[in-house]
Amino acid sequence: MTRRFALMIDPVAADEQRTDYGDTFTQVDAAAPALSVGELSTQRGDGVFESIGVVDAHAQEVVAHLERLAHSARLCDLPAPNLVQWRQAVDRAAEQLGAGESVIKLILSRGVEHGPTPTAWVTAAPASDFSAVRENGVRVVTLDRGYDLGAAERAPWLLLGAKTLSYAVNMAALREAHRRGADDAIFLSSDGFVLEAPTASLILRFGDRFVTPAPNGGILHGTTQLSVYEHLAARGFEVGYDRIPATDLARADAAWLVSSVRLAAAITALDGVSLPVDHTLTADLNRYLLSPRD
Ligand code: PLP
């Protein structure tokens, strides 16, 4: 059975070159005290993170997640992570996980106020059971994200393309979706374009063409969406990135929310109106996403 634990990481400089970083990891039980009360991650959400799906002890798409962690760190002016060290931490955690689905989280925090280094750790835990949602899909509502498509470029301090620890807004959007009788949400820009879900990317199908909102800095570039695109392209479908007007959503022949741990969830209804669901392709996508991927 998958245990819950964390590996505290003593982060080294990005350009340090060693073959073995084992002595920079300290394993702690998930319930054990490990963080200072002065931590800026807990006080301000000042840090970045990644969630990696793990299937039968194999961590999926680790390189893509490490690259996005480095990208988020850059946007937040955090010291660049040493990707070999982080890779070894992920491998060390994954090898201790059992059969079934788990999740490994990578957290890089600004650290303790006035402290010398960032705080870094990975956690490992069993994943929730998403088999029903993969099969039955999700009802979504559209919610205004409150900024236009140009905001990311105009105001980089909003950190819109970074996967920061400040997810209170994303969680509030999910609660609002639940209040409106839905399971999930799709954020719209204030000028009427489709963005992403609070914890997932959106993929739409129009005939044999699949589109997703262009990750122009305002949204995260999803590792799962990239993986799904590779799979769809190999099957001969056309895939692309677009500016998608919100009015296009209801015209889609099918739509999915995709993310690293829940994987592909078909959208069954949009703002209370049913959307067509392609059960066969959804099952195919989830089979693919559950297969070992590097
Ligand atoms: N967009 C947001 C806001 C997310 O939080 C996530 C994942 O947590 C995604 C998209 C999907 O990213 P990935 O497929 O890499 O999990």
Residues whose N, C-alpha, C, O or C-beta is under 5 A from the ligand:
A	BS01	PLP	S51 E196 A197 P198 T199 A200 S201 L220 H221 G222 T223 T224 Q225 V258 S259 S260
